Amino acid sequence: INAEYMGAFIFDVFRFARHFHVLQVDRSAEFSPIKNADELGKGDSPATARRDVYRLHGSWVRAAGGTLEGEEIEVSPLLSYEGEGLDASCNQRMLTCPLHLTPVDVAN
């Protein structure tokens, strides 16, 4: 197979920018790359990105006083962007996964 890889890295644009800033963040909360197919089993795949989202959102629910039955939970950004404001909706609640926690779920 004849093929040509035409990829670029974020660093390639630095020379064109008049100004740029670098932020240091918690990788587990801010970054989960998708570079490989699930079938390759190498990591950095859609499956590992989903796992990382579930872990992050689960940590938000537990920090807000909730208990999870299962691991597959997503918190809608309409409800909370970084885990804030979940106390009223999660405190002392048992949540059964899989679950996509939305403002509608909280109202019930």
Backbone atoms as SQL, in Angstrom:
CREATE TABLE atoms (id INTEGER PRIMARY KEY, chain TEXT, resi INTEGER, resn TEXT, atom TEXT, x REAL, y REAL, z REAL);
INSERT INTO atoms VALUES
  (1, 'A', 1, 'ILE', 'N', 0.850, -1.178, 0.000),
  (2, 'A', 1, 'ILE', 'CA', 0.000, 0.000, 0.000),
  (3, 'A', 1, 'ILE', 'C', 0.891, 1.235, 0.000),
  (4, 'A', 2, 'ASN', 'N', 0.688, 2.083, -0.966),
  (5, 'A', 2, 'ASN', 'CA', 1.391, 3.360, -0.994),
  (6, 'A', 2, 'ASN', 'C', 0.524, 4.392, -0.296),
  (7, 'A', 3, 'ALA', 'N', 1.085, 5.036, 0.696),
  (8, 'A', 3, 'ALA', 'CA', 0.327, 6.027, 1.459),
  (9, 'A', 3, 'ALA', 'C', 1.269, 7.123, 1.920),
  (10, 'A', 4, 'GLU', 'N', 0.690, 8.244, 2.197),
  (11, 'A', 4, 'GLU', 'CA', 1.456, 9.368, 2.715),
  (12, 'A', 4, 'GLU', 'C', 0.746, 9.905, 3.939),
  (13, 'A', 5, 'TYR', 'N', 1.470, 10.039, 5.025),
  (14, 'A', 5, 'TYR', 'CA', 0.904, 10.564, 6.261),
  (15, 'A', 5, 'TYR', 'C', 1.056, 12.073, 6.246),
  (16, 'A', 6, 'MET', 'N', -0.052, 12.771, 6.401),
  (17, 'A', 6, 'MET', 'CA', -0.008, 14.231, 6.409),
  (18, 'A', 6, 'MET', 'C', -0.530, 14.726, 7.756),
  (19, 'A', 7, 'GLY', 'N', 0.256, 14.521, 8.776),
  (20, 'A', 7, 'GLY', 'CA', -0.142, 14.927, 10.117),
  (21, 'A', 7, 'GLY', 'C', 0.602, 16.174, 10.527),
  (22, 'A', 8, 'ALA', 'N', 0.095, 16.810, 11.534),
  (23, 'A', 8, 'ALA', 'CA', 0.738, 17.998, 12.080),
  (24, 'A', 8, 'ALA', 'C', 0.598, 17.962, 13.595),
  (25, 'A', 9, 'PHE', 'N', 1.481, 18.640, 14.256),
  (26, 'A', 9, 'PHE', 'CA', 1.439, 18.764, 15.699),
  (27, 'A', 9, 'PHE', 'C', 1.145, 20.212, 16.053),
  (28, 'A', 10, 'ILE', 'N', 0.631, 20.428, 17.241),
  (29, 'A', 10, 'ILE', 'CA', 0.320, 21.785, 17.687),
  (30, 'A', 10, 'ILE', 'C', 1.572, 22.663, 17.647),
  (31, 'A', 11, 'PHE', 'N', 2.726, 22.068, 17.877),
  (32, 'A', 11, 'PHE', 'CA', 3.968, 22.832, 17.887),
  (33, 'A', 11, 'PHE', 'C', 4.282, 23.437, 16.514),
  (34, 'A', 12, 'ASP', 'N', 3.730, 22.869, 15.452),
  (35, 'A', 12, 'ASP', 'CA', 3.996, 23.362, 14.107),
  (36, 'A', 12, 'ASP', 'C', 3.447, 24.764, 13.866),
  (37, 'A', 13, 'VAL', 'N', 2.464, 25.202, 14.654),
  (38, 'A', 13, 'VAL', 'CA', 1.872, 26.529, 14.426),
  (39, 'A', 13, 'VAL', 'C', 2.543, 27.623, 15.245),
  (40, 'A', 14, 'PHE', 'N', 3.381, 27.268, 16.197),
  (41, 'A', 14, 'PHE', 'CA', 3.999, 28.276, 17.051),
  (42, 'A', 14, 'PHE', 'C', 4.752, 29.339, 16.255),
  (43, 'A', 15, 'ARG', 'N', 5.417, 28.951, 15.205),
  (44, 'A', 15, 'ARG', 'CA', 6.212, 29.914, 14.438),
  (45, 'A', 15, 'ARG', 'C', 5.340, 30.943, 13.718),
  (46, 'A', 16, 'PHE', 'N', 4.047, 30.636, 13.533),
  (47, 'A', 16, 'PHE', 'CA', 3.138, 31.570, 12.865),
  (48, 'A', 16, 'PHE', 'C', 2.404, 32.484, 13.844),
  (49, 'A', 17, 'ALA', 'N', 2.478, 32.209, 15.119),
  (50, 'A', 17, 'ALA', 'CA', 1.733, 32.974, 16.121),
  (51, 'A', 17, 'ALA', 'C', 2.556, 34.164, 16.621),
  (52, 'A', 18, 'ARG', 'N', 1.886, 35.294, 16.780),
  (53, 'A', 18, 'ARG', 'CA', 2.556, 36.438, 17.385),
  (54, 'A', 18, 'ARG', 'C', 2.707, 36.227, 18.881),
  (55, 'A', 19, 'HIS', 'N', 1.678, 35.637, 19.490),
  (56, 'A', 19, 'HIS', 'CA', 1.678, 35.371, 20.928),
  (57, 'A', 19, 'HIS', 'C', 1.074, 33.985, 21.153),
  (58, 'A', 20, 'PHE', 'N', 1.585, 33.294, 22.106),
  (59, 'A', 20, 'PHE', 'CA', 0.927, 32.059, 22.524),
  (60, 'A', 20, 'PHE', 'C', 1.210, 31.847, 24.000),
  (61, 'A', 21, 'HIS', 'N', 0.325, 31.105, 24.637),
  (62, 'A', 21, 'HIS', 'CA', 0.433, 30.841, 26.067),
  (63, 'A', 21, 'HIS', 'C', 0.406, 29.334, 26.290),
  (64, 'A', 22, 'VAL', 'N', 1.048, 28.922, 27.330),
  (65, 'A', 22, 'VAL', 'CA', 1.075, 27.515, 27.701),
  (66, 'A', 22, 'VAL', 'C', 0.433, 27.378, 29.066),
  (67, 'A', 23, 'LEU', 'N', -0.454, 26.404, 29.188),
  (68, 'A', 23, 'LEU', 'CA', -1.109, 26.140, 30.459),
  (69, 'A', 23, 'LEU', 'C', -0.691, 24.769, 30.959),
  (70, 'A', 24, 'GLN', 'N', -0.429, 24.681, 32.231),
  (71, 'A', 24, 'GLN', 'CA', -0.156, 23.381, 32.837),
  (72, 'A', 24, 'GLN', 'C', -1.437, 22.938, 33.527),
  (73, 'A', 25, 'VAL', 'N', -1.952, 21.773, 33.145),
  (74, 'A', 25, 'VAL', 'CA', -3.224, 21.285, 33.681),
  (75, 'A', 25, 'VAL', 'C', -3.066, 19.841, 34.149),
  (76, 'A', 26, 'ASP', 'N', -4.039, 19.395, 34.910),
  (77, 'A', 26, 'ASP', 'CA', -4.091, 17.999, 35.337),
  (78, 'A', 26, 'ASP', 'C', -4.481, 17.162, 34.129),
  (79, 'A', 27, 'ARG', 'N', -3.572, 16.363, 33.639),
  (80, 'A', 27, 'ARG', 'CA', -3.808, 15.591, 32.420),
  (81, 'A', 27, 'ARG', 'C', -5.034, 14.699, 32.528),
  (82, 'A', 28, 'SER', 'N', -5.245, 14.061, 33.668),
  (83, 'A', 28, 'SER', 'CA', -6.366, 13.134, 33.803),
  (84, 'A', 28, 'SER', 'C', -7.713, 13.849, 33.722),
  (85, 'A', 29, 'ALA', 'N', -7.736, 15.148, 34.006),
  (86, 'A', 29, 'ALA', 'CA', -8.984, 15.910, 33.948),
  (87, 'A', 29, 'ALA', 'C', -9.168, 16.649, 32.633),
  (88, 'A', 30, 'GLU', 'N', -8.100, 16.838, 31.882),
  (89, 'A', 30, 'GLU', 'CA', -8.177, 17.706, 30.716),
  (90, 'A', 30, 'GLU', 'C', -7.824, 17.066, 29.373),
  (91, 'A', 31, 'PHE', 'N', -7.255, 15.861, 29.388),
  (92, 'A', 31, 'PHE', 'CA', -6.722, 15.342, 28.137),
  (93, 'A', 31, 'PHE', 'C', -6.800, 13.824, 28.087),
  (94, 'A', 32, 'SER', 'N', -7.357, 13.309, 27.019),
  (95, 'A', 32, 'SER', 'CA', -7.368, 11.873, 26.769),
  (96, 'A', 32, 'SER', 'C', -7.337, 11.693, 25.254),
  (97, 'A', 33, 'PRO', 'N', -6.160, 11.490, 24.693),
  (98, 'A', 33, 'PRO', 'CA', -6.028, 11.463, 23.235),
  (99, 'A', 33, 'PRO', 'C', -6.694, 10.245, 22.601),
  (100, 'A', 34, 'ILE', 'N', -7.109, 10.421, 21.364),
  (101, 'A', 34, 'ILE', 'CA', -7.617, 9.313, 20.556),
  (102, 'A', 34, 'ILE', 'C', -6.729, 9.243, 19.321),
  (103, 'A', 35, 'LYS', 'N', -5.838, 8.251, 19.311),
  (104, 'A', 35, 'LYS', 'CA', -4.907, 8.088, 18.197),
  (105, 'A', 35, 'LYS', 'C', -4.983, 6.716, 17.559),
  (106, 'A', 36, 'ASN', 'N', -5.617, 5.776, 18.247),
  (107, 'A', 36, 'ASN', 'CA', -5.652, 4.392, 17.771),
  (108, 'A', 36, 'ASN', 'C', -7.080, 3.860, 17.785),
  (109, 'A', 37, 'ALA', 'N', -7.311, 2.856, 16.996),
  (110, 'A', 37, 'ALA', 'CA', -8.603, 2.167, 17.007),
  (111, 'A', 37, 'ALA', 'C', -8.668, 1.263, 18.234),
  (112, 'A', 38, 'ASP', 'N', -9.875, 1.036, 18.731),
  (113, 'A', 38, 'ASP', 'CA', -10.047, 0.132, 19.872),
  (114, 'A', 38, 'ASP', 'C', -9.441, -1.234, 19.602),
  (115, 'A', 39, 'GLU', 'N', -9.596, -1.711, 18.372),
  (116, 'A', 39, 'GLU', 'CA', -9.160, -3.058, 18.015),
  (117, 'A', 39, 'GLU', 'C', -7.654, -3.267, 18.150),
  (118, 'A', 40, 'LEU', 'N', -6.879, -2.198, 18.108),
  (119, 'A', 40, 'LEU', 'CA', -5.424, -2.340, 18.189),
  (120, 'A', 40, 'LEU', 'C', -4.959, -2.650, 19.607),
  (121, 'A', 41, 'GLY', 'N', -5.782, -2.293, 20.595),
  (122, 'A', 41, 'GLY', 'CA', -5.430, -2.585, 21.979),
  (123, 'A', 41, 'GLY', 'C', -4.220, -1.831, 22.489),
  (124, 'A', 42, 'LYS', 'N', -3.889, -0.705, 21.877),
  (125, 'A', 42, 'LYS', 'CA', -2.696, 0.057, 22.245),
  (126, 'A', 42, 'LYS', 'C', -2.978, 1.173, 23.245),
  (127, 'A', 43, 'GLY', 'N', -4.228, 1.423, 23.574),
  (128, 'A', 43, 'GLY', 'CA', -4.543, 2.584, 24.384),
  (129, 'A', 43, 'GLY', 'C', -4.727, 3.787, 23.482),
  (130, 'A', 44, 'ASP', 'N', -4.951, 4.949, 24.084),
  (131, 'A', 44, 'ASP', 'CA', -5.214, 6.186, 23.328),
  (132, 'A', 44, 'ASP', 'C', -6.282, 5.935, 22.267),
  (133, 'A', 45, 'SER', 'N', -7.373, 5.314, 22.666),
  (134, 'A', 45, 'SER', 'CA', -8.445, 4.917, 21.751),
  (135, 'A', 45, 'SER', 'C', -9.773, 5.487, 22.227),
  (136, 'A', 46, 'PRO', 'N', -10.815, 5.359, 21.435),
  (137, 'A', 46, 'PRO', 'CA', -12.137, 5.799, 21.905),
  (138, 'A', 46, 'PRO', 'C', -12.528, 5.140, 23.234),
  (139, 'A', 47, 'ALA', 'N', -12.183, 3.871, 23.405),
  (140, 'A', 47, 'ALA', 'CA', -12.531, 3.172, 24.650),
  (141, 'A', 47, 'ALA', 'C', -11.807, 3.777, 25.854),
  (142, 'A', 48, 'THR', 'N', -10.533, 4.122, 25.710),
  (143, 'A', 48, 'THR', 'CA', -9.809, 4.706, 26.836),
  (144, 'A', 48, 'THR', 'C', -10.276, 6.133, 27.110),
  (145, 'A', 49, 'ALA', 'N', -10.670, 6.872, 26.081),
  (146, 'A', 49, 'ALA', 'CA', -11.213, 8.215, 26.283),
  (147, 'A', 49, 'ALA', 'C', -12.540, 8.147, 27.038),
  (148, 'A', 50, 'ARG', 'N', -13.409, 7.186, 26.667),
  (149, 'A', 50, 'ARG', 'CA', -14.675, 7.002, 27.402),
  (150, 'A', 50, 'ARG', 'C', -14.398, 6.643, 28.856),
  (151, 'A', 51, 'ARG', 'N', -13.466, 5.716, 29.069),
  (152, 'A', 51, 'ARG', 'CA', -13.109, 5.308, 30.432),
  (153, 'A', 51, 'ARG', 'C', -12.663, 6.508, 31.257),
  (154, 'A', 52, 'ASP', 'N', -11.849, 7.375, 30.653),
  (155, 'A', 52, 'ASP', 'CA', -11.349, 8.550, 31.362),
  (156, 'A', 52, 'ASP', 'C', -12.469, 9.528, 31.702),
  (157, 'A', 53, 'VAL', 'N', -13.428, 9.693, 30.791),
  (158, 'A', 53, 'VAL', 'CA', -14.583, 10.565, 31.070),
  (159, 'A', 53, 'VAL', 'C', -15.406, 9.971, 32.208),
  (160, 'A', 54, 'TYR', 'N', -15.650, 8.667, 32.168),
  (161, 'A', 54, 'TYR', 'CA', -16.417, 8.018, 33.235),
  (162, 'A', 54, 'TYR', 'C', -15.713, 8.184, 34.586),
  (163, 'A', 55, 'ARG', 'N', -14.402, 8.016, 34.615),
  (164, 'A', 55, 'ARG', 'CA', -13.649, 8.180, 35.868),
  (165, 'A', 55, 'ARG', 'C', -13.755, 9.608, 36.391),
  (166, 'A', 56, 'LEU', 'N', -13.567, 10.570, 35.502),
  (167, 'A', 56, 'LEU', 'CA', -13.632, 11.971, 35.898),
  (168, 'A', 56, 'LEU', 'C', -15.015, 12.329, 36.419),
  (169, 'A', 57, 'HIS', 'N', -16.050, 11.994, 35.659),
  (170, 'A', 57, 'HIS', 'CA', -17.406, 12.346, 36.065),
  (171, 'A', 57, 'HIS', 'C', -17.825, 11.575, 37.313),
  (172, 'A', 58, 'GLY', 'N', -17.375, 10.335, 37.444),
  (173, 'A', 58, 'GLY', 'CA', -17.640, 9.573, 38.661),
  (174, 'A', 58, 'GLY', 'C', -17.003, 10.227, 39.880),
  (175, 'A', 59, 'SER', 'N', -15.806, 10.766, 39.713),
  (176, 'A', 59, 'SER', 'CA', -15.140, 11.441, 40.833),
  (177, 'A', 59, 'SER', 'C', -15.907, 12.689, 41.242),
  (178, 'A', 60, 'TRP', 'N', -16.507, 13.380, 40.277),
  (179, 'A', 60, 'TRP', 'CA', -17.328, 14.552, 40.599),
  (180, 'A', 60, 'TRP', 'C', -18.543, 14.152, 41.427),
  (181, 'A', 61, 'VAL', 'N', -19.223, 13.089, 41.006),
  (182, 'A', 61, 'VAL', 'CA', -20.427, 12.632, 41.709),
  (183, 'A', 61, 'VAL', 'C', -20.073, 12.189, 43.125),
  (184, 'A', 62, 'ARG', 'N', -18.986, 11.419, 43.286),
  (185, 'A', 62, 'ARG', 'CA', -18.580, 10.970, 44.618),
  (186, 'A', 62, 'ARG', 'C', -18.170, 12.154, 45.496),
  (187, 'A', 63, 'ALA', 'N', -17.483, 13.144, 44.917),
  (188, 'A', 63, 'ALA', 'CA', -17.091, 14.335, 45.681),
  (189, 'A', 63, 'ALA', 'C', -18.311, 15.128, 46.133),
  (190, 'A', 64, 'ALA', 'N', -19.409, 15.021, 45.385),
  (191, 'A', 64, 'ALA', 'CA', -20.643, 15.725, 45.738),
  (192, 'A', 64, 'ALA', 'C', -21.506, 14.906, 46.700),
  (193, 'A', 65, 'GLY', 'N', -21.002, 13.749, 47.144),
  (194, 'A', 65, 'GLY', 'CA', -21.722, 12.951, 48.121),
  (195, 'A', 65, 'GLY', 'C', -22.568, 11.837, 47.545),
  (196, 'A', 66, 'GLY', 'N', -22.474, 11.614, 46.257),
  (197, 'A', 66, 'GLY', 'CA', -23.242, 10.553, 45.620),
  (198, 'A', 66, 'GLY', 'C', -22.506, 9.221, 45.656),
  (199, 'A', 67, 'THR', 'N', -23.250, 8.158, 45.448),
  (200, 'A', 67, 'THR', 'CA', -22.696, 6.810, 45.377),
  (201, 'A', 67, 'THR', 'C', -23.068, 6.229, 44.031),
  (202, 'A', 68, 'LEU', 'N', -22.136, 5.542, 43.411),
  (203, 'A', 68, 'LEU', 'CA', -22.380, 4.967, 42.094),
  (204, 'A', 68, 'LEU', 'C', -22.485, 3.452, 42.169),
  (205, 'A', 69, 'GLU', 'N', -23.468, 2.933, 41.471),
  (206, 'A', 69, 'GLU', 'CA', -23.565, 1.495, 41.258),
  (207, 'A', 69, 'GLU', 'C', -23.186, 1.276, 39.802),
  (208, 'A', 70, 'GLY', 'N', -21.928, 0.946, 39.557),
  (209, 'A', 70, 'GLY', 'CA', -21.396, 0.855, 38.207),
  (210, 'A', 70, 'GLY', 'C', -20.415, 1.990, 37.971),
  (211, 'A', 71, 'GLU', 'N', -19.892, 2.065, 36.772),
  (212, 'A', 71, 'GLU', 'CA', -18.853, 3.049, 36.460),
  (213, 'A', 71, 'GLU', 'C', -19.217, 3.999, 35.329),
  (214, 'A', 72, 'GLU', 'N', -20.142, 3.616, 34.470),
  (215, 'A', 72, 'GLU', 'CA', -20.403, 4.383, 33.258),
  (216, 'A', 72, 'GLU', 'C', -21.360, 5.540, 33.529),
  (217, 'A', 73, 'ILE', 'N', -20.786, 6.690, 33.903),
  (218, 'A', 73, 'ILE', 'CA', -21.594, 7.879, 34.158),
  (219, 'A', 73, 'ILE', 'C', -21.016, 9.057, 33.399),
  (220, 'A', 74, 'GLU', 'N', -21.908, 9.812, 32.778),
  (221, 'A', 74, 'GLU', 'CA', -21.545, 11.075, 32.142),
  (222, 'A', 74, 'GLU', 'C', -22.413, 12.160, 32.742),
  (223, 'A', 75, 'VAL', 'N', -21.803, 13.284, 33.068),
  (224, 'A', 75, 'VAL', 'CA', -22.519, 14.440, 33.585),
  (225, 'A', 75, 'VAL', 'C', -22.659, 15.428, 32.442),
  (226, 'A', 76, 'SER', 'N', -23.888, 15.790, 32.122),
  (227, 'A', 76, 'SER', 'CA', -24.131, 16.732, 31.029),
  (228, 'A', 76, 'SER', 'C', -23.485, 18.076, 31.344),
  (229, 'A', 77, 'PRO', 'N', -22.872, 18.719, 30.357),
  (230, 'A', 77, 'PRO', 'CA', -22.330, 20.063, 30.595),
  (231, 'A', 77, 'PRO', 'C', -23.435, 21.085, 30.844),
  (232, 'A', 78, 'LEU', 'N', -24.683, 20.732, 30.563),
  (233, 'A', 78, 'LEU', 'CA', -25.800, 21.607, 30.909),
  (234, 'A', 78, 'LEU', 'C', -26.068, 21.580, 32.412),
  (235, 'A', 79, 'LEU', 'N', -25.580, 20.546, 33.087),
  (236, 'A', 79, 'LEU', 'CA', -25.752, 20.410, 34.532),
  (237, 'A', 79, 'LEU', 'C', -24.524, 20.910, 35.287),
  (238, 'A', 80, 'SER', 'N', -23.344, 20.528, 34.818),
  (239, 'A', 80, 'SER', 'CA', -22.108, 20.927, 35.477),
  (240, 'A', 80, 'SER', 'C', -20.967, 20.851, 34.473),
  (241, 'A', 81, 'TYR', 'N', -20.129, 21.862, 34.469),
  (242, 'A', 81, 'TYR', 'CA', -19.015, 21.892, 33.530),
  (243, 'A', 81, 'TYR', 'C', -17.755, 21.239, 34.095),
  (244, 'A', 82, 'GLU', 'N', -17.511, 21.442, 35.387),
  (245, 'A', 82, 'GLU', 'CA', -16.309, 20.871, 36.009),
  (246, 'A', 82, 'GLU', 'C', -16.610, 20.245, 37.368),
  (247, 'A', 83, 'GLY', 'N', -17.834, 19.754, 37.536),
  (248, 'A', 83, 'GLY', 'CA', -18.206, 19.127, 38.791),
  (249, 'A', 83, 'GLY', 'C', -18.849, 20.067, 39.792),
  (250, 'A', 84, 'GLU', 'N', -18.925, 21.335, 39.458),
  (251, 'A', 84, 'GLU', 'CA', -19.510, 22.306, 40.368),
  (252, 'A', 84, 'GLU', 'C', -21.043, 22.156, 40.406),
  (253, 'A', 85, 'GLY', 'N', -21.622, 22.467, 41.549),
  (254, 'A', 85, 'GLY', 'CA', -23.075, 22.494, 41.672),
  (255, 'A', 85, 'GLY', 'C', -23.750, 21.136, 41.714),
  (256, 'A', 86, 'LEU', 'N', -23.010, 20.063, 41.914),
  (257, 'A', 86, 'LEU', 'CA', -23.625, 18.735, 41.942),
  (258, 'A', 86, 'LEU', 'C', -24.089, 18.310, 43.330),
  (259, 'A', 87, 'ASP', 'N', -23.727, 19.074, 44.363),
  (260, 'A', 87, 'ASP', 'CA', -24.077, 18.687, 45.727),
  (261, 'A', 87, 'ASP', 'C', -25.576, 18.455, 45.892),
  (262, 'A', 88, 'ALA', 'N', -26.390, 19.389, 45.443),
  (263, 'A', 88, 'ALA', 'CA', -27.836, 19.287, 45.636),
  (264, 'A', 88, 'ALA', 'C', -28.428, 18.101, 44.891),
  (265, 'A', 89, 'SER', 'N', -27.849, 17.750, 43.757),
  (266, 'A', 89, 'SER', 'CA', -28.422, 16.678, 42.944),
  (267, 'A', 89, 'SER', 'C', -27.850, 15.300, 43.245),
  (268, 'A', 90, 'CYS', 'N', -26.678, 15.233, 43.857),
  (269, 'A', 90, 'CYS', 'CA', -26.027, 13.933, 44.059),
  (270, 'A', 90, 'CYS', 'C', -25.883, 13.520, 45.522),
  (271, 'A', 91, 'ASN', 'N', -25.913, 14.473, 46.439),
  (272, 'A', 91, 'ASN', 'CA', -25.654, 14.169, 47.837),
  (273, 'A', 91, 'ASN', 'C', -26.652, 13.149, 48.370),
  (274, 'A', 92, 'GLN', 'N', -26.117, 12.092, 48.960),
  (275, 'A', 92, 'GLN', 'CA', -26.924, 11.027, 49.559),
  (276, 'A', 92, 'GLN', 'C', -27.764, 10.252, 48.549),
  (277, 'A', 93, 'ARG', 'N', -27.396, 10.289, 47.272),
  (278, 'A', 93, 'ARG', 'CA', -28.141, 9.544, 46.247),
  (279, 'A', 93, 'ARG', 'C', -27.315, 8.380, 45.729),
  (280, 'A', 94, 'MET', 'N', -27.994, 7.265, 45.484),
  (281, 'A', 94, 'MET', 'CA', -27.384, 6.110, 44.817),
  (282, 'A', 94, 'MET', 'C', -27.764, 6.219, 43.352),
  (283, 'A', 95, 'LEU', 'N', -26.783, 6.307, 42.482),
  (284, 'A', 95, 'LEU', 'CA', -27.021, 6.426, 41.047),
  (285, 'A', 95, 'LEU', 'C', -26.615, 5.128, 40.367),
  (286, 'A', 96, 'THR', 'N', -27.513, 4.565, 39.583),
  (287, 'A', 96, 'THR', 'CA', -27.261, 3.317, 38.883),
  (288, 'A', 96, 'THR', 'C', -26.790, 3.609, 37.468),
  (289, 'A', 97, 'CYS', 'N', -25.655, 3.042, 37.129),
  (290, 'A', 97, 'CYS', 'CA', -25.054, 3.250, 35.815),
  (291, 'A', 97, 'CYS', 'C', -25.429, 2.105, 34.884),
  (292, 'A', 98, 'PRO', 'N', -25.415, 2.297, 33.589),
  (293, 'A', 98, 'PRO', 'CA', -24.968, 3.501, 32.889),
  (294, 'A', 98, 'PRO', 'C', -25.982, 4.634, 33.046),
  (295, 'A', 99, 'LEU', 'N', -25.452, 5.857, 33.121),
  (296, 'A', 99, 'LEU', 'CA', -26.297, 7.027, 33.339),
  (297, 'A', 99, 'LEU', 'C', -25.678, 8.257, 32.681),
  (298, 'A', 100, 'HIS', 'N', -26.511, 9.022, 32.007),
  (299, 'A', 100, 'HIS', 'CA', -26.145, 10.345, 31.521),
  (300, 'A', 100, 'HIS', 'C', -26.928, 11.318, 32.378),
  (301, 'A', 101, 'LEU', 'N', -26.270, 11.925, 33.355),
  (302, 'A', 101, 'LEU', 'CA', -26.917, 12.790, 34.320),
  (303, 'A', 101, 'LEU', 'C', -27.162, 14.160, 33.712),
  (304, 'A', 102, 'THR', 'N', -28.433, 14.518, 33.584),
  (305, 'A', 102, 'THR', 'CA', -28.840, 15.774, 32.949),
  (306, 'A', 102, 'THR', 'C', -29.662, 16.598, 33.927),
  (307, 'A', 103, 'PRO', 'N', -29.921, 17.882, 33.607),
  (308, 'A', 103, 'PRO', 'CA', -30.792, 18.685, 34.462),
  (309, 'A', 103, 'PRO', 'C', -32.175, 18.058, 34.649),
  (310, 'A', 104, 'VAL', 'N', -32.679, 17.341, 33.666),
  (311, 'A', 104, 'VAL', 'CA', -33.984, 16.686, 33.770),
  (312, 'A', 104, 'VAL', 'C', -33.941, 15.586, 34.836),
  (313, 'A', 105, 'ASP', 'N', -32.833, 14.820, 34.892),
  (314, 'A', 105, 'ASP', 'CA', -32.694, 13.776, 35.911),
  (315, 'A', 105, 'ASP', 'C', -32.716, 14.369, 37.321),
  (316, 'A', 106, 'VAL', 'N', -32.110, 15.526, 37.479),
  (317, 'A', 106, 'VAL', 'CA', -32.011, 16.165, 38.775),
  (318, 'A', 106, 'VAL', 'C', -33.379, 16.675, 39.221),
  (319, 'A', 107, 'ALA', 'N', -34.191, 17.149, 38.281),
  (320, 'A', 107, 'ALA', 'CA', -35.516, 17.690, 38.611),
  (321, 'A', 107, 'ALA', 'C', -36.448, 16.598, 39.136),
  (322, 'A', 108, 'ASN', 'N', -36.189, 15.339, 38.773),
  (323, 'A', 108, 'ASN', 'CA', -37.075, 14.247, 39.217),
  (324, 'A', 108, 'ASN', 'C', -36.655, 13.676, 40.548);
